Amino acid sequence: MDLHKPPPRQPEGCLVVAIRMPVRIVVLVLVVPVRMVWDALVAAGRLLRDTVLGPLGRALLRAAEVLFVWPLVGLWRYVLVPGGRALAWLWAVLVVVPARWIHRRVLTPAGRAVAWLARYLLVVPALWLYTRVLAPAGRAVAWGVRGLGALLGLLATGVGLALYWAGRVLLVLPGLVLWRWVLMPVGRVLAVVAREVGEALGHAWRVAGHLSRAVGRVLGTLFRWIVVVPVRWAYRTVLTPVGHFVRDAVLRPAAEAARAVGRVTRQALSAARDTARQARADLRRALFGGGGEPAAVDRREPQGPAARTLGSSTTALTKD
């Protein structure tokens, strides 16, 4: 047994049937563009949220944490809390303890003496005045006020009854007739129209959703076949071979030529530096005598005994 089954609908009249189809057609025509625009905005909003707003929000949150939260936590932990404890200790030492001593040693005895004086100078005379004078006068005034209130109540009751019957005859009965014979039938018709419009809006919104999704799938398929697939084919079949050819035929030879030119340039510069250094040494010896500096040695070469060769006399075959 299905406990959630909706109750059967009541039989509908010809007015409902005559209103339903035109309203649904008009609402469907009006709602379909709105639903398509809504779906497009939702897709754009999700894309914007995932690509821009989400990372930007996380970055702003991290920056706010670094710029505000950590300084405030440090200020609270290392400045305000110790300062508050120091101020509380100073308040207790400078204010609370002296005030407690003054209250206990000075104000409490003085307050007791004032209370005794007030009792016999104020409370006892005031109590006698209230009992002997004010209470009888108040009872008399209260009796008079009660009588006046009863009289005014009787007058208000009569006036209220007159106004009630006048309002009932002049306002309530015509309003009841207007409500029963005019407003209720019109309200029923308007309720039927509003219900049908609401149901038509819901139905049109669902149909527009299906249409919008279908249009989105068609546009996505067209975009894939018109743009994505040709671009992918061009990248795989044209751009990739051309790129490989350019890399193998142009870029690599150009790089090797540039490295060769660099090596030749470095060798030429090294030879020019050695020549200039030797010319300076020769000029110094010519001007100041033979006690010049020793010949320059290329410090990039290892300093040590010459390597053994076949013509060297220190080899095992030619050693004396």
C-alpha positions as CSV (number, residue, x, y, z in Angstrom):
1,M,0.0,0.0,0.0
2,D,1.4,3.4,-1.1
3,L,1.1,5.8,1.8
4,H,2.5,8.7,-0.2
5,K,0.1,8.4,-3.1
6,P,-1.6,11.8,-3.7
7,P,-5.3,11.9,-3.3
8,P,-7.4,11.7,-6.5
9,R,-8.2,15.1,-8.0
10,Q,-11.7,16.3,-8.1
11,P,-13.5,16.3,-11.4
12,E,-12.8,19.6,-13.2
13,G,-15.4,21.8,-14.9
14,C,-15.5,23.1,-18.4
15,L,-14.2,26.5,-17.2
16,V,-10.9,24.9,-16.0
17,V,-10.5,22.9,-19.2
18,A,-11.2,26.0,-21.4
19,I,-8.6,28.0,-19.5
20,R,-5.9,25.4,-19.2
21,M,-4.7,24.9,-22.8
22,P,-4.4,28.6,-23.9
23,V,-2.7,29.5,-20.7
24,R,-0.2,26.6,-21.0
25,I,0.6,27.5,-24.7
26,V,1.1,31.2,-23.9
27,V,3.2,30.4,-20.8
28,L,5.3,27.9,-22.7
29,V,6.1,30.4,-25.4
30,L,7.1,33.0,-22.8
31,V,9.1,30.7,-20.5
32,V,11.3,28.8,-23.1
33,P,13.6,31.8,-23.8
34,V,13.8,32.7,-20.1
35,R,14.7,29.1,-19.3
36,M,17.4,29.0,-22.0
37,V,18.9,32.3,-20.8
38,W,18.7,31.0,-17.2
39,D,20.6,27.8,-18.1
40,A,23.2,29.8,-20.1
41,L,23.7,32.1,-17.1
42,V,24.0,29.1,-14.7
43,A,26.6,27.5,-16.9
44,A,28.6,30.8,-17.2
45,G,28.3,31.3,-13.4
46,R,29.6,27.8,-12.7
47,L,32.5,28.3,-15.1
48,L,33.3,31.7,-13.5
49,R,33.1,30.2,-10.0
50,D,35.4,27.3,-10.8
51,T,38.0,29.3,-12.8
52,V,38.0,32.8,-11.3
53,L,36.0,33.3,-8.2
54,G,37.0,30.1,-6.3
55,P,40.8,30.7,-6.6
56,L,40.4,34.4,-6.1
57,G,38.4,33.8,-3.0
58,R,40.9,31.3,-1.6
59,A,43.7,33.7,-2.3
60,L,41.8,36.6,-0.6
61,L,41.0,34.4,2.4
62,R,44.7,33.4,2.7
63,A,45.8,37.0,2.4
64,A,43.2,38.1,5.0
65,E,44.4,35.4,7.3
66,V,48.0,36.5,6.9
67,L,47.4,40.2,7.0
68,F,44.6,40.4,9.7
69,V,44.0,37.2,11.6
70,W,47.6,36.3,12.6
71,P,48.5,39.9,13.6
72,L,45.3,40.2,15.7
73,V,46.0,36.8,17.3
74,G,49.5,37.9,18.1
75,L,48.3,41.2,19.4
76,W,45.7,39.5,21.6
77,R,48.0,36.8,22.9
78,Y,51.2,38.8,23.5
79,V,49.9,42.3,24.2
80,L,46.3,42.6,25.3
81,V,46.1,39.5,27.5
82,P,49.3,40.3,29.5
83,G,48.3,44.0,29.6
84,G,44.8,43.1,30.9
85,R,46.2,40.9,33.6
86,A,48.5,43.6,34.7
87,L,45.7,46.2,34.8
88,A,43.5,43.7,36.7
89,W,46.2,43.2,39.3
90,L,46.7,47.0,39.6
91,W,42.9,47.5,39.9
92,A,42.7,44.9,42.6
93,V,45.7,46.3,44.5
94,L,45.0,50.0,44.1
95,V,41.1,50.1,44.2
96,V,39.4,46.9,45.3
97,V,41.5,46.3,48.5
98,P,41.3,49.9,49.7
99,A,37.6,50.1,48.9
100,R,36.9,46.9,50.7
101,W,38.8,48.2,53.8
102,I,36.9,51.5,53.7
103,H,33.6,49.7,53.4
104,R,34.3,47.4,56.2
105,R,36.0,49.8,58.6
106,V,34.3,53.1,57.9
107,L,31.1,52.9,55.8
108,T,29.5,49.9,57.5
109,P,29.6,51.4,61.1
110,A,28.5,54.8,59.7
111,G,25.7,53.2,57.8
112,R,24.4,51.4,60.9
113,A,24.3,54.8,62.8
114,V,22.5,56.5,59.9
115,A,19.9,53.6,59.7
116,W,19.1,54.0,63.4
117,L,18.6,57.8,63.0
118,A,16.5,57.3,59.9
119,R,14.3,54.8,61.6
120,Y,13.4,57.0,64.5
121,L,13.4,60.3,62.6
122,L,11.7,59.3,59.3
123,V,10.2,55.8,59.3
124,V,8.2,56.0,62.6
125,P,6.7,59.4,61.8
126,A,5.9,58.4,58.2
127,L,4.2,55.2,59.4
128,W,2.1,57.1,61.9
129,L,1.1,59.7,59.1
130,Y,0.2,56.9,56.7
131,T,-1.9,54.9,59.3
132,R,-3.7,57.9,60.8
133,V,-4.1,60.3,57.8
134,L,-3.3,59.0,54.4
135,A,-5.0,55.6,54.6
136,P,-8.5,57.0,55.5
137,A,-8.2,59.7,52.9
138,G,-7.2,57.1,50.3
139,R,-10.2,54.9,51.1
140,A,-12.5,57.8,50.7
141,V,-11.0,58.8,47.4
142,A,-11.1,55.2,46.2
143,W,-14.8,54.9,47.0
144,G,-15.5,58.0,45.0
145,V,-13.5,56.8,42.1
146,R,-15.3,53.4,42.1
147,G,-18.7,55.1,42.0
148,L,-17.6,57.4,39.1
149,G,-16.2,54.4,37.3
150,A,-19.4,52.5,37.6
151,L,-21.4,55.5,36.2
152,L,-19.0,55.9,33.3
153,G,-19.1,52.1,32.6
154,L,-22.9,52.2,32.3
155,L,-22.7,55.2,29.9
156,A,-20.0,53.4,27.8
157,T,-22.1,50.2,27.7
158,G,-25.1,52.1,26.3
159,V,-23.1,53.9,23.8
160,G,-21.2,50.7,22.8
161,L,-24.5,48.8,22.2
162,A,-25.8,51.7,20.1
163,L,-22.7,51.8,18.0
164,Y,-22.6,48.0,17.7
165,W,-26.1,47.7,16.2
166,A,-25.6,50.7,14.0
167,G,-22.3,49.2,12.6
168,R,-24.0,45.8,12.2
169,V,-26.9,47.2,10.2
170,L,-24.9,49.7,8.2
171,L,-21.6,47.9,7.6
172,V,-21.7,44.2,8.5
173,L,-24.8,43.1,6.7
174,P,-24.0,44.9,3.4
175,G,-20.4,43.6,3.6
176,L,-21.6,40.0,4.2
177,V,-23.9,40.3,1.2
178,L,-21.1,41.7,-0.9
179,W,-18.7,38.9,0.2
180,R,-21.2,36.0,-0.3
181,W,-22.7,37.0,-3.6
182,V,-19.9,39.0,-5.3
183,L,-16.4,38.5,-3.9
184,M,-16.6,34.7,-3.3
185,P,-17.6,33.8,-6.9
186,V,-15.0,36.2,-8.4
187,G,-12.4,34.8,-6.0
188,R,-13.2,31.2,-7.1
189,V,-12.7,32.2,-10.7
190,L,-9.5,34.0,-9.9
191,A,-8.3,31.1,-7.9
192,V,-8.9,28.7,-10.8
193,V,-7.0,31.0,-13.1
194,A,-4.1,31.4,-10.7
195,R,-3.9,27.7,-10.1
196,E,-3.9,27.0,-13.9
197,V,-1.3,29.7,-14.5
198,G,0.9,28.2,-11.7
199,E,0.6,24.7,-13.1
200,A,1.3,26.0,-16.6
201,L,4.4,27.8,-15.4
202,G,5.7,24.6,-13.7
203,H,4.9,22.5,-16.8
204,A,6.4,25.1,-19.1
205,W,9.5,25.4,-16.9
206,R,10.1,21.7,-17.1
207,V,9.5,21.5,-20.8
208,A,11.8,24.5,-21.3
209,G,14.5,22.8,-19.3
210,H,14.4,19.8,-21.6
211,L,14.5,22.0,-24.6
212,S,17.4,24.0,-23.2
213,R,19.4,20.9,-22.4
214,A,18.7,19.5,-25.9
215,V,19.8,22.8,-27.5
216,G,22.9,22.9,-25.3
217,R,23.8,19.3,-26.3
218,V,23.3,20.2,-30.0
219,L,25.4,23.4,-29.7
220,G,28.1,21.4,-27.8
221,T,28.1,18.7,-30.5
222,L,28.3,21.4,-33.3
223,F,31.1,23.2,-31.5
224,R,33.0,19.9,-31.1
225,W,32.6,18.9,-34.8
226,I,33.1,22.4,-36.2
227,V,36.0,23.7,-33.9
228,V,37.5,21.0,-31.6
229,V,37.8,18.1,-34.1
230,P,39.3,20.3,-37.0
231,V,41.7,22.0,-34.6
232,R,42.7,18.6,-33.1
233,W,43.2,17.1,-36.6
234,A,45.2,20.2,-37.7
235,Y,47.3,20.0,-34.6
236,R,48.0,16.3,-35.0
237,T,48.4,16.1,-38.8
238,V,49.8,19.5,-39.8
239,L,51.3,21.4,-36.9
240,T,53.0,18.5,-35.2
241,P,54.9,17.3,-38.3
242,V,55.7,20.9,-39.3
243,G,57.0,21.6,-35.8
244,H,59.1,18.5,-35.8
245,F,60.5,19.5,-39.3
246,V,61.3,23.0,-38.1
247,R,62.9,21.6,-35.0
248,D,65.1,19.1,-36.9
249,A,65.8,21.1,-40.0
250,V,66.1,24.7,-38.6
251,L,66.3,25.0,-34.9
252,R,68.8,22.2,-34.1
253,P,71.3,23.3,-36.9
254,A,70.9,26.9,-35.9
255,A,71.6,25.9,-32.3
256,E,74.7,23.9,-33.3
257,A,75.9,26.7,-35.5
258,A,75.4,29.2,-32.6
259,R,77.4,26.9,-30.2
260,A,80.2,26.6,-32.8
261,V,80.3,30.3,-33.3
262,G,80.4,30.7,-29.5
263,R,83.3,28.3,-29.2
264,V,85.2,30.0,-32.1
265,T,84.5,33.4,-30.5
266,R,85.8,32.2,-27.1
267,Q,88.9,30.7,-28.6
268,A,89.6,34.0,-30.6
269,L,89.1,36.1,-27.4
270,S,91.4,33.7,-25.4
271,A,94.1,34.0,-28.1
272,A,93.7,37.8,-28.2
273,R,94.0,38.0,-24.4
274,D,97.2,35.8,-24.5
275,T,98.6,38.0,-27.3
276,A,97.9,41.2,-25.4
277,R,99.4,39.8,-22.2
278,Q,102.6,38.7,-24.1
279,A,102.8,42.2,-25.8
280,R,102.6,43.9,-22.3
281,A,105.3,41.6,-21.0
282,D,107.6,42.3,-24.0
283,L,107.0,46.1,-23.6
284,R,107.7,46.0,-19.9
285,R,111.0,44.1,-20.5
286,A,112.0,46.5,-23.2
287,L,111.4,49.5,-21.0
288,F,112.6,48.3,-17.6
289,G,115.0,45.5,-18.3
290,G,115.0,41.8,-18.3
291,G,113.7,41.4,-14.8
292,G,110.1,41.3,-16.0
293,E,107.3,39.1,-14.9
294,P,107.3,35.5,-15.9
295,A,105.4,34.5,-18.9
296,A,101.7,34.2,-18.3
297,V,100.3,30.7,-18.0
298,D,96.7,29.8,-18.9
299,R,95.3,29.0,-15.5
300,R,92.5,27.0,-16.9
301,E,95.0,24.2,-17.7
302,P,96.1,22.0,-14.8
303,Q,99.4,22.9,-13.1
304,G,101.6,19.8,-12.8
305,P,104.1,17.7,-14.7
306,A,103.5,17.2,-18.4
307,A,101.6,14.2,-19.4
308,R,103.5,11.2,-20.6
309,T,103.7,10.6,-24.4
310,L,105.4,8.1,-26.6
311,G,108.3,10.6,-27.3
312,S,108.9,11.3,-23.6
313,S,112.1,10.0,-22.0
314,T,110.3,9.1,-18.9
315,T,108.2,6.3,-20.3
316,A,109.0,2.7,-19.5
317,L,110.2,1.9,-23.0
318,T,112.7,4.7,-23.4
319,K,113.8,5.4,-19.8
320,D,117.6,5.0,-19.3
